[in-house]
Amino acid sequence: GLRALTLSMRLKSDAMETMRHRLLELGRDEVHEGVEGWVAKAFEQVEAYLSGQREAFDLPLDWASGTEFHKAVWRACQRIPYGKTESYAWVAEQVGRPKSARAVGGALGANPIPLVVPCHRVLRSDGSLGGYTGGLEIKRAFLALEQNT
């Protein structure tokens, strides 16, 4: 499944080639000659999201890099509906650790699949943005996209 997604403003052909090489570098059994179709599917879904034509992703995910806490946070994040936001405290409550809002922020910062696991939908309790590994400009853009579609 999808293990990592890097956000950038590259051309589609460059992004496809980067994704293909990254998958091949993983050396996983799932990466075989059919990888081109799988990478194309991931890219098409991201492209559809960015054009306002997709609200959720239908991709197999590989969260091998996360701890059990990370995975619980990422699953909770996936339950936040398109166009909605929740707080770090809300996510902490969802994973059964209500006093762990800062740890939630750390887990979201370790999210290797931003956008697909929509950590951009998590804000501070006061409504301010908090952080985002891809940068606050990208977080603002994703939130604006979801509000305008």
Secondary structure, DSSP 4 states (H G I P E B T S, - for coil): -B---------HHHHHHHHHHHHHHHT-TT-STTHHHHHHHHHHHHHHHHTTS-SS----B--TTS-HHHHHHHHHHHTSPTT--EEHHHHHHHTT-TT-HHHHHHHHHT-SSBTTB-GGGEE-TTS-----TT-HHHHHHHHHHHHH-
